[in-house]
Amino acid sequence: MQISRKDFGPEFHWGVSTAAHQIEGGYSADGKGLSIWDVFSQKKKKILGNHHGNISCDFYNRYPEDIALMARLNISNYRFSIAWSRIFPSGSGPVNQKGIDFYNRLINLCLELDIQPWITLYHWDLPDTLEKKGGWTNREIIHWFSDYVACCIERFGDRVKHWIVLNEPMVFTGAGYFLGIHAPGKKGLSNFLSAAHHAAICQAEGGRIIKSLRGSCKVGTTFSYSHVEPFRNTEKDLIAAKKTDALLNRMFIEPLLGMGYPFREVRMLRKIENYYKQGDSARLAFEMDFLGLQNYTRELVRHAPFMPFVKARIIKASKRQVEHTLMDWEVYPPAIHHALLRWSKYKNVKEIIITENGAAFADICKAGTVSDYKRIQYLKDHIEQVLIAKREGVPVKGYFVWTLMDNFEWAEGFHPRFGLVYVNFETQERIIKDSGKWYGNFLRVSDHPAEPA
């Protein structure tokens, strides 16, 4: 299928996404406090190659160059996050004015270059001072987060029209508070359930605060979603897939939509009620203006009797000998179509934005060129699936590539490169990959001609 930007209509939002800790660097610059990822990355054997994000892409100092590069690629929407500890070095007041000044400069430059900022309020980098008090397991996080949200809206809401409350709460609570493979490195069911419940309340509470302070703003939140199927056509694998799907894909979206947690499929989730206070059931729900869908792959699941709680195991793509990325995620474009169709069946879903979609491959820079044809094909195939869903009536209104440039990919360090732009982390040189040139040409419109890449 030959597709173009025009197939999606003039109101469709095209952009790229990044996250503060993954690109900014400047980990202690101008009064910034430490985040849980600043601390976690210093621990041995937590990050591949013992990498850390202290400098990363040095976006804190090089943002004018990077925003100009974005404009050159015809990117008109930029989703980025605010580093909580750059605003509140201690997690709560007093405000760090130099942090406010940085984001004001960033927002203003975007607007000068006709790039609309979409701000994510929380993209995993909790101030470490709050983690020392229990972090997301401490119910006080609802108040800490509320104060932080209010501050951001008061300082930036006059210019920023699109806000995203949380990024992938299932990932930061599951990997950070249950498996311990992400910051802050906690493990155990009680840590996970308390953190998850407080995050679920915060995603709704954040929406309410934004609307109360700036009713004209568009408010959303994002969820990771991997299409889940049974590995074999057996009853046990089907049950395992349903449980996995409930935990990975339904755990946070359904409470937000007023449906409660998926207790029926995953009975151990009933223990989350131990952390309920009066009125919590109502506090979990909020009607967002849009929902952010973040899809990269599908997962095949088989019954695993010795796995706790869900008795299920995901079969890695490499074990199945299918095409996969450096993250060992299967390349399966129909997954994003399945996800969009499923979300469209929920009540009260007004708009869906693809807030992340992309792939990491073994990019090699030769003579100043990065020929990443696999990424180009990945993006083409997934955008085509989005168009199919749109034509079927799904209210999908935007698509953001993950990510603008290679960066610090959490526990995987700098090994997987997702960017449209290649970054030499020793020299900080930026090189537009062939995929970046392709995306820039795809986004070109007659009144905004592409500059030669």
DODRENZA-777148 format. One record per residue (C-alpha): residue number from 1; x negated, z, y; residue in three letters. Coordinates in steps of 0.2 Angstrom, whole numbers. Example, Ala and Ser with C-alpha at 12.3 -4.5 7.8 and 13.67 -1.06 7.14 Angstrom:
BEGIN
r resi 1	px -62	pz 39	py -22	resn ALA
r resi 2	px -68	pz 36	py -5	resn SER
END
This chain:
BEGIN
r resi 1	px 0	pz 0	py 0	resn MET
r resi 2	px -7	pz -5	py 17	resn GLN
r resi 3	px -3	pz 9	py 29	resn ILE
r resi 4	px -6	pz 12	py 48	resn SER
r resi 5	px -4	pz 25	py 60	resn ARG
r resi 6	px 12	pz 16	py 67	resn LYS
r resi 7	px 21	pz 19	py 50	resn ASP
r resi 8	px 22	pz 37	py 55	resn PHE
r resi 9	px 30	pz 35	py 72	resn GLY
r resi 10	px 24	pz 40	py 89	resn PRO
r resi 11	px 28	pz 58	py 88	resn GLU
r resi 12	px 18	pz 62	py 72	resn PHE
r resi 13	px 3	pz 74	py 75	resn HIS
r resi 14	px -14	pz 68	py 69	resn TRP
r resi 15	px -29	pz 79	py 70	resn GLY
r resi 16	px -43	pz 89	py 62	resn VAL
r resi 17	px -45	pz 108	py 58	resn SER
r resi 18	px -59	pz 120	py 59	resn THR
r resi 19	px -61	pz 139	py 58	resn ALA
r resi 20	px -71	pz 150	py 69	resn ALA
r resi 21	px -82	pz 159	py 57	resn HIS
r resi 22	px -86	pz 142	py 48	resn GLN
r resi 23	px -93	pz 133	py 63	resn ILE
r resi 24	px -96	pz 145	py 79	resn GLU
r resi 25	px -111	pz 154	py 75	resn GLY
r resi 26	px -116	pz 166	py 89	resn GLY
r resi 27	px -111	pz 180	py 77	resn TYR
r resi 28	px -117	pz 194	py 90	resn SER
r resi 29	px -117	pz 184	py 106	resn ALA
r resi 30	px -110	pz 190	py 122	resn ASP
r resi 31	px -102	pz 206	py 115	resn GLY
r resi 32	px -94	pz 199	py 99	resn LYS
r resi 33	px -92	pz 212	py 86	resn GLY
r resi 34	px -96	pz 210	py 67	resn LEU
r resi 35	px -83	pz 203	py 56	resn SER
r resi 36	px -81	pz 206	py 37	resn ILE
r resi 37	px -89	pz 189	py 34	resn TRP
r resi 38	px -104	pz 193	py 45	resn ASP
r resi 39	px -106	pz 209	py 34	resn VAL
r resi 40	px -102	pz 201	py 17	resn PHE
r resi 41	px -113	pz 187	py 19	resn SER
r resi 42	px -128	pz 199	py 21	resn GLN
r resi 43	px -126	pz 206	py 3	resn LYS
r resi 44	px -136	pz 198	py -10	resn LYS
r resi 45	px -128	pz 186	py -22	resn LYS
r resi 46	px -112	pz 185	py -13	resn LYS
r resi 47	px -114	pz 168	py -5	resn ILE
r resi 48	px -122	pz 153	py -14	resn LEU
r resi 49	px -140	pz 151	py -9	resn GLY
r resi 50	px -138	pz 167	py 1	resn ASN
r resi 51	px -132	pz 157	py 15	resn HIS
r resi 52	px -123	pz 165	py 30	resn HIS
r resi 53	px -113	pz 159	py 46	resn GLY
r resi 54	px -124	pz 167	py 59	resn ASN
r resi 55	px -128	pz 150	py 67	resn ILE
r resi 56	px -119	pz 138	py 56	resn SER
r resi 57	px -114	pz 123	py 67	resn CYS
r resi 58	px -118	pz 132	py 83	resn ASP
r resi 59	px -102	pz 127	py 90	resn PHE
r resi 60	px -102	pz 142	py 101	resn TYR
r resi 61	px -115	pz 133	py 111	resn ASN
r resi 62	px -112	pz 115	py 107	resn ARG
r resi 63	px -93	pz 114	py 108	resn TYR
r resi 64	px -94	pz 102	py 123	resn PRO
r resi 65	px -103	pz 89	py 112	resn GLU
r resi 66	px -91	pz 92	py 98	resn ASP
r resi 67	px -75	pz 90	py 108	resn ILE
r resi 68	px -82	pz 74	py 116	resn ALA
r resi 69	px -86	pz 68	py 98	resn LEU
r resi 70	px -68	pz 72	py 93	resn MET
r resi 71	px -61	pz 62	py 108	resn ALA
r resi 72	px -73	pz 47	py 103	resn ARG
r resi 73	px -64	pz 47	py 86	resn LEU
r resi 74	px -47	pz 46	py 95	resn ASN
r resi 75	px -42	pz 64	py 88	resn ILE
r resi 76	px -28	pz 70	py 99	resn SER
r resi 77	px -24	pz 87	py 90	resn ASN
r resi 78	px -37	pz 100	py 86	resn TYR
r resi 79	px -33	pz 115	py 75	resn ARG
r resi 80	px -46	pz 129	py 77	resn PHE
r resi 81	px -45	pz 148	py 75	resn SER
r resi 82	px -50	pz 163	py 87	resn ILE
r resi 83	px -63	pz 175	py 81	resn ALA
r resi 84	px -53	pz 192	py 82	resn TRP
r resi 85	px -70	pz 201	py 84	resn SER
r resi 86	px -75	pz 190	py 99	resn ARG
r resi 87	px -59	pz 196	py 108	resn ILE
r resi 88	px -59	pz 214	py 102	resn PHE
r resi 89	px -77	pz 218	py 96	resn PRO
r resi 90	px -70	pz 235	py 89	resn SER
r resi 91	px -54	pz 227	py 82	resn GLY
r resi 92	px -43	pz 234	py 96	resn SER
r resi 93	px -46	pz 237	py 114	resn GLY
r resi 94	px -56	pz 235	py 126	resn PRO
r resi 95	px -55	pz 217	py 127	resn VAL
r resi 96	px -72	pz 207	py 128	resn ASN
r resi 97	px -70	pz 196	py 143	resn GLN
r resi 98	px -84	pz 185	py 138	resn LYS
r resi 99	px -75	pz 181	py 122	resn GLY
r resi 100	px -59	pz 177	py 132	resn ILE
r resi 101	px -70	pz 166	py 144	resn ASP
r resi 102	px -77	pz 156	py 129	resn PHE
r resi 103	px -60	pz 151	py 122	resn TYR
r resi 104	px -53	pz 147	py 140	resn ASN
r resi 105	px -68	pz 135	py 142	resn ARG
r resi 106	px -64	pz 127	py 125	resn LEU
r resi 107	px -45	pz 126	py 128	resn ILE
r resi 108	px -48	pz 118	py 145	resn ASN
r resi 109	px -60	pz 106	py 139	resn LEU
r resi 110	px -48	pz 100	py 125	resn CYS
r resi 111	px -34	pz 98	py 138	resn LEU
r resi 112	px -46	pz 88	py 150	resn GLU
r resi 113	px -49	pz 76	py 136	resn LEU
r resi 114	px -31	pz 74	py 130	resn ASP
r resi 115	px -33	pz 84	py 115	resn ILE
r resi 116	px -20	pz 97	py 111	resn GLN
r resi 117	px -26	pz 114	py 105	resn PRO
r resi 118	px -17	pz 121	py 89	resn TRP
r resi 119	px -23	pz 139	py 88	resn ILE
r resi 120	px -24	pz 149	py 71	resn THR
r resi 121	px -24	pz 168	py 75	resn LEU
r resi 122	px -31	pz 174	py 59	resn TYR
r resi 123	px -43	pz 163	py 48	resn HIS
r resi 124	px -50	pz 177	py 37	resn TRP
r resi 125	px -63	pz 185	py 49	resn ASP
r resi 126	px -56	pz 203	py 51	resn LEU
r resi 127	px -67	pz 214	py 63	resn PRO
r resi 128	px -78	pz 225	py 51	resn ASP
r resi 129	px -73	pz 241	py 61	resn THR
r resi 130	px -55	pz 238	py 55	resn LEU
r resi 131	px -61	pz 235	py 37	resn GLU
r resi 132	px -70	pz 252	py 38	resn LYS
r resi 133	px -52	pz 260	py 41	resn LYS
r resi 134	px -45	pz 250	py 26	resn GLY
r resi 135	px -43	pz 233	py 33	resn GLY
r resi 136	px -27	pz 224	py 26	resn TRP
r resi 137	px -24	pz 239	py 14	resn THR
r resi 138	px -20	pz 250	py 29	resn ASN
r resi 139	px -3	pz 249	py 36	resn ARG
r resi 140	px -10	pz 252	py 53	resn GLU
r resi 141	px -15	pz 233	py 52	resn ILE
r resi 142	px 2	pz 229	py 58	resn ILE
r resi 143	px -1	pz 237	py 74	resn HIS
r resi 144	px -19	pz 231	py 76	resn TRP
r resi 145	px -14	pz 213	py 73	resn PHE
r resi 146	px 1	pz 214	py 84	resn SER
r resi 147	px -10	pz 220	py 99	resn ASP
r resi 148	px -22	pz 206	py 95	resn TYR
r resi 149	px -8	pz 193	py 94	resn VAL
r resi 150	px -1	pz 199	py 111	resn ALA
r resi 151	px -17	pz 198	py 119	resn CYS
r resi 152	px -21	pz 180	py 114	resn CYS
r resi 153	px -3	pz 174	py 119	resn ILE
r resi 154	px -5	pz 183	py 136	resn GLU
r resi 155	px -22	pz 175	py 139	resn ARG
r resi 156	px -20	pz 158	py 132	resn PHE
r resi 157	px -1	pz 155	py 129	resn GLY
r resi 158	px 1	pz 146	py 146	resn ASP
r resi 159	px -9	pz 131	py 140	resn ARG
r resi 160	px -8	pz 132	py 121	resn VAL
r resi 161	px 9	pz 126	py 114	resn LYS
r resi 162	px 6	pz 127	py 95	resn HIS
r resi 163	px 1	pz 143	py 87	resn TRP
r resi 164	px -2	pz 147	py 68	resn ILE
r resi 165	px -1	pz 165	py 63	resn VAL
r resi 166	px -11	pz 167	py 47	resn LEU
r resi 167	px -22	pz 155	py 37	resn ASN
r resi 168	px -18	pz 155	py 18	resn GLU
r resi 169	px -14	pz 174	py 15	resn PRO
r resi 170	px -14	pz 171	py -4	resn MET
r resi 171	px -32	pz 167	py -3	resn VAL
r resi 172	px -39	pz 180	py 9	resn PHE
r resi 173	px -29	pz 194	py 0	resn THR
r resi 174	px -32	pz 187	py -18	resn GLY
r resi 175	px -50	pz 182	py -16	resn ALA
r resi 176	px -55	pz 197	py -4	resn GLY
r resi 177	px -44	pz 211	py -11	resn TYR
r resi 178	px -41	pz 207	py -29	resn PHE
r resi 179	px -55	pz 197	py -36	resn LEU
r resi 180	px -69	pz 203	py -24	resn GLY
r resi 181	px -77	pz 186	py -22	resn ILE
r resi 182	px -73	pz 184	py -4	resn HIS
r resi 183	px -75	pz 196	py 10	resn ALA
r resi 184	px -73	pz 211	py 11	resn PRO
r resi 185	px -76	pz 211	py -8	resn GLY
r resi 186	px -63	pz 223	py -14	resn LYS
r resi 187	px -55	pz 223	py -31	resn LYS
r resi 188	px -40	pz 229	py -40	resn GLY
r resi 189	px -21	pz 227	py -40	resn LEU
r resi 190	px -18	pz 241	py -28	resn SER
r resi 191	px -29	pz 234	py -15	resn ASN
r resi 192	px -21	pz 217	py -17	resn PHE
r resi 193	px -3	pz 222	py -17	resn LEU
r resi 194	px -5	pz 233	py -1	resn SER
r resi 195	px -15	pz 220	py 8	resn ALA
r resi 196	px -3	pz 206	py 3	resn ALA
r resi 197	px 12	pz 216	py 9	resn HIS
r resi 198	px 5	pz 220	py 25	resn HIS
r resi 199	px -1	pz 202	py 28	resn ALA
r resi 200	px 17	pz 196	py 23	resn ALA
r resi 201	px 24	pz 208	py 37	resn ILE
r resi 202	px 11	pz 202	py 49	resn CYS
r resi 203	px 15	pz 184	py 47	resn GLN
r resi 204	px 33	pz 187	py 52	resn ALA
r resi 205	px 28	pz 200	py 65	resn GLU
r resi 206	px 16	pz 188	py 73	resn GLY
r resi 207	px 30	pz 175	py 75	resn GLY
r resi 208	px 41	pz 187	py 83	resn ARG
r resi 209	px 28	pz 193	py 96	resn ILE
r resi 210	px 24	pz 175	py 101	resn ILE
r resi 211	px 42	pz 170	py 103	resn LYS
r resi 212	px 45	pz 186	py 113	resn SER
r resi 213	px 31	pz 183	py 125	resn LEU
r resi 214	px 31	pz 164	py 126	resn ARG
r resi 215	px 48	pz 157	py 119	resn GLY
r resi 216	px 43	pz 139	py 123	resn SER
r resi 217	px 28	pz 140	py 111	resn CYS
r resi 218	px 29	pz 132	py 94	resn LYS
r resi 219	px 25	pz 144	py 80	resn VAL
r resi 220	px 20	pz 142	py 62	resn GLY
r resi 221	px 9	pz 149	py 48	resn THR
r resi 222	px 0	pz 141	py 34	resn THR
r resi 223	px 0	pz 142	py 15	resn PHE
r resi 224	px -12	pz 135	py 2	resn SER
r resi 225	px -2	pz 125	py -11	resn TYR
r resi 226	px -9	pz 118	py -27	resn SER
r resi 227	px 3	pz 108	py -38	resn HIS
r resi 228	px 4	pz 117	py -54	resn VAL
r resi 229	px 8	pz 110	py -71	resn GLU
r resi 230	px 7	pz 116	py -89	resn PRO
r resi 231	px -9	pz 110	py -98	resn PHE
r resi 232	px 1	pz 107	py -114	resn ARG
r resi 233	px 19	pz 103	py -117	resn ASN
r resi 234	px 22	pz 120	py -125	resn THR
r resi 235	px 34	pz 134	py -121	resn GLU
r resi 236	px 19	pz 146	py -118	resn LYS
r resi 237	px 10	pz 135	py -107	resn ASP
r resi 238	px 26	pz 131	py -97	resn LEU
r resi 239	px 29	pz 150	py -94	resn ILE
r resi 240	px 10	pz 152	py -89	resn ALA
r resi 241	px 12	pz 138	py -76	resn ALA
r resi 242	px 28	pz 146	py -69	resn LYS
r resi 243	px 19	pz 162	py -67	resn LYS
r resi 244	px 4	pz 155	py -59	resn THR
r resi 245	px 15	pz 144	py -47	resn ASP
r resi 246	px 25	pz 160	py -42	resn ALA
r resi 247	px 9	pz 169	py -38	resn LEU
r resi 248	px -1	pz 155	py -30	resn LEU
r resi 249	px 12	pz 145	py -21	resn ASN
r resi 250	px 28	pz 156	py -18	resn ARG
r resi 251	px 20	pz 174	py -15	resn MET
r resi 252	px 21	pz 172	py 4	resn PHE
r resi 253	px 32	pz 158	py 9	resn ILE
r resi 254	px 48	pz 165	py 0	resn GLU
r resi 255	px 47	pz 182	py 9	resn PRO
r resi 256	px 45	pz 173	py 25	resn LEU
r resi 257	px 61	pz 163	py 21	resn LEU
r resi 258	px 71	pz 178	py 17	resn GLY
r resi 259	px 70	pz 176	py -2	resn MET
r resi 260	px 59	pz 191	py -6	resn GLY
r resi 261	px 44	pz 191	py -17	resn TYR
r resi 262	px 45	pz 181	py -34	resn PRO
r resi 263	px 47	pz 197	py -45	resn PHE
r resi 264	px 57	pz 188	py -58	resn ARG
r resi 265	px 42	pz 177	py -63	resn GLU
r resi 266	px 28	pz 190	py -60	resn VAL
r resi 267	px 35	pz 207	py -65	resn ARG
r resi 268	px 19	pz 216	py -60	resn MET
r resi 269	px 23	pz 211	py -42	resn LEU
r resi 270	px 37	pz 225	py -42	resn ARG
r resi 271	px 23	pz 237	py -39	resn LYS
r resi 272	px 22	pz 230	py -21	resn ILE
r resi 273	px 38	pz 240	py -18	resn GLU
r resi 274	px 26	pz 256	py -18	resn ASN
r resi 275	px 20	pz 250	py -1	resn TYR
r resi 276	px 38	pz 247	py 7	resn TYR
r resi 277	px 44	pz 257	py 22	resn LYS
r resi 278	px 62	pz 257	py 28	resn GLN
r resi 279	px 67	pz 240	py 35	resn GLY
r resi 280	px 52	pz 231	py 27	resn ASP
r resi 281	px 64	pz 219	py 18	resn SER
r resi 282	px 70	pz 212	py 34	resn ALA
r resi 283	px 53	pz 213	py 43	resn ARG
r resi 284	px 46	pz 200	py 30	resn LEU
r resi 285	px 57	pz 186	py 36	resn ALA
r resi 286	px 56	pz 175	py 52	resn PHE
r resi 287	px 61	pz 158	py 55	resn GLU
r resi 288	px 46	pz 148	py 60	resn MET
r resi 289	px 46	pz 132	py 70	resn ASP
r resi 290	px 35	pz 124	py 57	resn PHE
r resi 291	px 26	pz 128	py 41	resn LEU
r resi 292	px 8	pz 122	py 38	resn GLY
r resi 293	px 5	pz 115	py 20	resn LEU
r resi 294	px -14	pz 115	py 14	resn GLN
r resi 295	px -16	pz 105	py -1	resn ASN
r resi 296	px -31	pz 98	py -10	resn TYR
r resi 297	px -27	pz 97	py -28	resn THR
r resi 298	px -17	pz 101	py -43	resn ARG
r resi 299	px -20	pz 114	py -57	resn GLU
r resi 300	px -16	pz 113	py -75	resn LEU
r resi 301	px -13	pz 130	py -83	resn VAL
r resi 302	px -13	pz 136	py -101	resn ARG
r resi 303	px -7	pz 152	py -109	resn HIS
r resi 304	px -21	pz 165	py -110	resn ALA
r resi 305	px -15	pz 181	py -119	resn PRO
r resi 306	px -30	pz 191	py -114	resn PHE
r resi 307	px -28	pz 187	py -95	resn MET
r resi 308	px -20	pz 202	py -86	resn PRO
r resi 309	px -3	pz 201	py -77	resn PHE
r resi 310	px 1	pz 182	py -79	resn VAL
r resi 311	px -7	pz 178	py -96	resn LYS
r resi 312	px -13	pz 162	py -89	resn ALA
r resi 313	px -29	pz 152	py -86	resn ARG
r resi 314	px -32	pz 137	py -75	resn ILE
r resi 315	px -42	pz 123	py -84	resn ILE
r resi 316	px -55	pz 117	py -73	resn LYS
r resi 317	px -55	pz 98	py -68	resn ALA
r resi 318	px -73	pz 96	py -75	resn SER
r resi 319	px -67	pz 103	py -92	resn LYS
r resi 320	px -53	pz 90	py -92	resn ARG
r resi 321	px -65	pz 76	py -88	resn GLN
r resi 322	px -55	pz 69	py -74	resn VAL
r resi 323	px -61	pz 64	py -56	resn GLU
r resi 324	px -66	pz 79	py -46	resn HIS
r resi 325	px -74	pz 85	py -30	resn THR
r resi 326	px -89	pz 96	py -28	resn LEU
r resi 327	px -77	pz 111	py -28	resn MET
r resi 328	px -72	pz 106	py -46	resn ASP
r resi 329	px -55	pz 101	py -39	resn TRP
r resi 330	px -46	pz 87	py -47	resn GLU
r resi 331	px -43	pz 71	py -36	resn VAL
r resi 332	px -24	pz 69	py -38	resn TYR
r resi 333	px -15	pz 62	py -23	resn PRO
r resi 334	px 2	pz 64	py -30	resn PRO
r resi 335	px 0	pz 83	py -28	resn ALA
r resi 336	px 3	pz 83	py -10	resn ILE
r resi 337	px 19	pz 72	py -12	resn HIS
r resi 338	px 25	pz 85	py -25	resn HIS
r resi 339	px 22	pz 99	py -13	resn ALA
r resi 340	px 31	pz 91	py 2	resn LEU
r resi 341	px 46	pz 87	py -9	resn LEU
r resi 342	px 47	pz 105	py -15	resn ARG
r resi 343	px 45	pz 113	py 2	resn TRP
r resi 344	px 59	pz 101	py 9	resn SER
r resi 345	px 71	pz 109	py -4	resn LYS
r resi 346	px 69	pz 126	py 4	resn TYR
r resi 347	px 82	pz 131	py 17	resn LYS
r resi 348	px 77	pz 134	py 35	resn ASN
r resi 349	px 61	pz 123	py 34	resn VAL
r resi 350	px 62	pz 114	py 50	resn LYS
r resi 351	px 46	pz 105	py 50	resn GLU
r resi 352	px 31	pz 103	py 39	resn ILE
r resi 353	px 13	pz 100	py 45	resn ILE
r resi 354	px -1	pz 96	py 34	resn ILE
r resi 355	px -13	pz 108	py 42	resn THR
r resi 356	px -27	pz 105	py 29	resn GLU
r resi 357	px -32	pz 91	py 17	resn ASN
r resi 358	px -49	pz 84	py 13	resn GLY
r resi 359	px -63	pz 84	py 0	resn ALA
r resi 360	px -81	pz 88	py -3	resn ALA
r resi 361	px -92	pz 76	py -11	resn PHE
r resi 362	px -111	pz 74	py -13	resn ALA
r resi 363	px -114	pz 66	py 4	resn ASP
r resi 364	px -132	pz 59	py 7	resn ILE
r resi 365	px -138	pz 54	py 24	resn CYS
r resi 366	px -149	pz 38	py 23	resn LYS
r resi 367	px -157	pz 31	py 39	resn ALA
r resi 368	px -144	pz 39	py 50	resn GLY
r resi 369	px -129	pz 34	py 39	resn THR
r resi 370	px -117	pz 43	py 27	resn VAL
r resi 371	px -108	pz 31	py 16	resn SER
r resi 372	px -94	pz 42	py 9	resn ASP
r resi 373	px -82	pz 30	py 2	resn TYR
r resi 374	px -75	pz 42	py -10	resn LYS
r resi 375	px -69	pz 53	py 5	resn ARG
r resi 376	px -61	pz 38	py 13	resn ILE
r resi 377	px -52	pz 33	py -3	resn GLN
r resi 378	px -46	pz 51	py -5	resn TYR
r resi 379	px -39	pz 52	py 13	resn LEU
r resi 380	px -31	pz 35	py 12	resn LYS
r resi 381	px -22	pz 40	py -5	resn ASP
r resi 382	px -16	pz 56	py 2	resn HIS
r resi 383	px -10	pz 49	py 18	resn ILE
r resi 384	px -1	pz 36	py 8	resn GLU
r resi 385	px 8	pz 50	py -2	resn GLN
r resi 386	px 13	pz 59	py 14	resn VAL
r resi 387	px 21	pz 43	py 21	resn LEU
r resi 388	px 31	pz 41	py 5	resn ILE
r resi 389	px 37	pz 59	py 7	resn ALA
r resi 390	px 42	pz 55	py 25	resn LYS
r resi 391	px 51	pz 40	py 20	resn ARG
r resi 392	px 61	pz 50	py 7	resn GLU
r resi 393	px 67	pz 61	py 21	resn GLY
r resi 394	px 54	pz 76	py 20	resn VAL
r resi 395	px 52	pz 83	py 38	resn PRO
r resi 396	px 33	pz 81	py 38	resn VAL
r resi 397	px 27	pz 79	py 56	resn LYS
r resi 398	px 8	pz 80	py 56	resn GLY
r resi 399	px -8	pz 78	py 46	resn TYR
r resi 400	px -24	pz 87	py 50	resn PHE
r resi 401	px -40	pz 83	py 40	resn VAL
r resi 402	px -51	pz 97	py 34	resn TRP
r resi 403	px -63	pz 96	py 42	resn THR
r resi 404	px -71	pz 89	py 58	resn LEU
r resi 405	px -89	pz 93	py 52	resn MET
r resi 406	px -99	pz 100	py 38	resn ASP
r resi 407	px -99	pz 119	py 39	resn ASN
r resi 408	px -101	pz 136	py 31	resn PHE
r resi 409	px -89	pz 135	py 16	resn GLU
r resi 410	px -87	pz 154	py 13	resn TRP
r resi 411	px -94	pz 159	py -4	resn ALA
r resi 412	px -100	pz 141	py -7	resn GLU
r resi 413	px -111	pz 142	py 8	resn GLY
r resi 414	px -117	pz 125	py 15	resn PHE
r resi 415	px -117	pz 116	py -2	resn HIS
r resi 416	px -100	pz 108	py -1	resn PRO
r resi 417	px -98	pz 96	py 14	resn ARG
r resi 418	px -80	pz 92	py 19	resn PHE
r resi 419	px -84	pz 85	py 36	resn GLY
r resi 420	px -80	pz 68	py 44	resn LEU
r resi 421	px -96	pz 72	py 53	resn VAL
r resi 422	px -112	pz 76	py 44	resn TYR
r resi 423	px -122	pz 91	py 51	resn VAL
r resi 424	px -141	pz 93	py 48	resn ASN
r resi 425	px -141	pz 112	py 49	resn PHE
r resi 426	px -159	pz 113	py 53	resn GLU
r resi 427	px -159	pz 102	py 68	resn THR
r resi 428	px -140	pz 103	py 72	resn GLN
r resi 429	px -139	pz 84	py 73	resn GLU
r resi 430	px -122	pz 77	py 71	resn ARG
r resi 431	px -119	pz 60	py 62	resn ILE
r resi 432	px -102	pz 52	py 60	resn ILE
r resi 433	px -99	pz 48	py 42	resn LYS
r resi 434	px -91	pz 32	py 37	resn ASP
r resi 435	px -75	pz 42	py 34	resn SER
r resi 436	px -76	pz 48	py 52	resn GLY
r resi 437	px -77	pz 30	py 58	resn LYS
r resi 438	px -63	pz 25	py 47	resn TRP
r resi 439	px -52	pz 40	py 53	resn TYR
r resi 440	px -56	pz 35	py 71	resn GLY
r resi 441	px -51	pz 17	py 68	resn ASN
r resi 442	px -35	pz 23	py 59	resn PHE
r resi 443	px -30	pz 33	py 74	resn LEU
r resi 444	px -34	pz 20	py 87	resn ARG
r resi 445	px -19	pz 15	py 98	resn VAL
r resi 446	px -18	pz 1	py 110	resn SER
r resi 447	px -19	pz 12	py 126	resn ASP
r resi 448	px -33	pz 22	py 119	resn HIS
r resi 449	px -46	pz 10	py 112	resn PRO
r resi 450	px -59	pz 17	py 100	resn ALA
r resi 451	px -77	pz 18	py 106	resn GLU
r resi 452	px -89	pz 10	py 94	resn PRO
r resi 453	px -94	pz 24	py 82	resn ALA
END
